[in-house]
């Protein structure tokens, strides 16, 4: 892979992970029931072509989903009425948006293929390997 391709790929992944923060915002309630909470997730320092990098990104996504579905890092924000469902939806949306096979594999360590498919996560690569 040449330098230009590597640079472009790195920025595409970084952009995708940062965009995830707005897509997997939890349905947290506050004084205004239409409040959306976002959490920025970075891929800085991660090689998503390595299992360890995918596991670290997944850990960051889990943490972000937990935050946006509970307190949202804001004092005046009430948690979601169903934090578990919010967490699962937020995490699923984030994994779907990142579209990295190794991140999907990490997700599938704790979720079924059916759960992944229900959240729109592409599991075709994982099905082909089984």
C-alpha positions as CSV (number, residue, x, y, z in Angstrom):
1,X,0.0,0.0,0.0
2,X,1.4,3.4,-0.9
3,X,1.6,6.3,1.4
4,X,-1.3,8.2,-0.2
5,X,-3.6,5.2,0.2
6,X,-2.6,4.6,3.8
7,X,-3.2,8.3,4.6
8,X,-6.6,8.3,2.9
9,X,-7.6,5.1,4.7
10,X,-6.6,6.4,8.1
11,X,-8.6,9.6,7.6
12,X,-11.6,7.7,6.4
13,X,-11.6,5.4,9.5
14,X,-11.0,8.4,11.8
15,X,-13.8,10.3,10.2
16,X,-16.1,7.3,10.5
17,X,-15.4,6.8,14.2
18,X,-15.9,10.5,14.9
19,X,-19.2,10.5,13.0
20,X,-20.3,7.6,15.1
21,X,-20.6,9.9,18.0
22,X,-23.5,11.7,16.5
23,X,-25.2,8.6,15.1
24,X,-25.3,6.6,18.3
25,X,-26.6,9.4,20.5
26,X,-28.8,7.9,23.2
27,X,-32.4,8.8,23.8
28,X,-31.8,10.5,27.1
29,X,-34.5,12.5,28.7
30,X,-34.1,16.0,30.2
31,X,-36.3,19.0,30.6
32,X,-36.7,18.9,26.8
33,X,-37.6,15.3,25.8
34,X,-36.0,15.8,22.4
35,X,-32.5,16.0,23.9
36,X,-29.8,14.1,22.0
37,X,-26.5,13.2,23.7
38,X,-23.3,12.6,21.6
39,X,-19.9,11.3,22.6
40,X,-16.9,11.7,20.5
41,X,-14.9,8.4,19.9
42,X,-11.4,8.6,18.5
43,X,-9.4,5.9,16.7
44,X,-6.2,7.8,17.4
45,X,-3.3,5.4,18.1
46,X,-5.3,2.3,16.9
47,X,-4.6,0.0,14.1
48,X,-8.0,-1.4,13.2
49,X,-6.4,-4.1,11.0
50,X,-5.1,-5.7,14.2
51,X,-7.3,-7.5,16.8
52,X,-5.9,-5.4,19.7
53,X,-6.8,-2.2,17.9
54,X,-10.4,-3.4,17.1
55,X,-10.8,-4.5,20.8
56,X,-9.7,-1.1,22.0
57,X,-12.0,0.8,19.7
58,X,-14.9,-1.5,20.8
59,X,-14.1,-0.8,24.4
60,X,-14.2,3.0,23.6
61,X,-17.5,2.5,21.9
62,X,-18.9,0.6,24.8
63,X,-17.8,3.3,27.2
64,X,-19.4,6.0,25.0
65,X,-22.7,4.1,24.7
66,X,-22.7,3.7,28.5
67,X,-22.2,7.4,29.0
68,X,-24.8,8.6,26.5
69,X,-27.4,6.2,27.8
70,X,-27.0,7.1,31.5
71,X,-25.8,10.5,32.7
72,X,-24.5,11.9,29.4
73,X,-21.7,13.7,31.3
74,X,-24.2,16.4,32.2
75,X,-25.6,17.1,35.6
76,X,-29.1,18.2,34.4
77,X,-29.6,15.2,32.2
78,X,-31.8,12.3,33.4
79,X,-30.8,8.8,32.2
80,X,-32.8,7.0,29.6
81,X,-35.9,5.3,30.9
82,X,-34.5,2.0,29.5
83,X,-30.7,2.3,29.7
84,X,-30.0,-1.3,28.6
85,X,-32.0,-1.0,25.4
86,X,-30.4,2.5,24.8
87,X,-27.0,1.0,25.3
88,X,-27.5,-1.9,23.0
89,X,-29.0,0.4,20.2
90,X,-26.1,2.9,20.6
91,X,-23.4,0.2,20.5
92,X,-25.0,-1.6,17.6
93,X,-25.3,1.6,15.6
94,X,-21.7,2.5,16.3
95,X,-20.4,-0.9,15.2
96,X,-22.6,-0.8,12.1
97,X,-21.3,2.6,11.2
98,X,-17.6,1.8,11.7
99,X,-18.0,-1.2,9.2
100,X,-14.7,-2.9,10.3
101,X,-14.8,-6.7,10.3
102,X,-12.5,-7.0,13.3
103,X,-14.7,-4.6,15.3
104,X,-17.8,-6.7,14.2
105,X,-16.0,-9.9,15.4
106,X,-15.4,-8.3,18.8
107,X,-19.1,-7.3,19.0
108,X,-20.1,-10.9,18.1
109,X,-18.2,-12.2,21.1
110,X,-21.0,-11.0,23.3
111,X,-23.9,-10.7,20.8
112,X,-25.6,-13.2,18.5
113,X,-25.6,-13.0,14.7
114,X,-29.4,-12.4,15.0
115,X,-28.9,-9.4,17.3
116,X,-26.2,-8.0,15.0
117,X,-28.4,-8.4,11.9
118,X,-31.4,-6.8,13.8
119,X,-29.2,-3.7,14.3
120,X,-28.1,-3.6,10.6
121,X,-24.6,-4.9,11.2
122,X,-23.1,-6.6,8.2
123,X,-22.4,-10.1,9.3
124,X,-21.9,-11.7,5.9
125,X,-18.1,-12.0,6.4
126,X,-18.6,-13.7,9.8
127,X,-21.2,-16.1,8.3
128,X,-18.9,-17.0,5.4
129,X,-16.2,-18.0,7.9
130,X,-18.4,-20.3,9.9
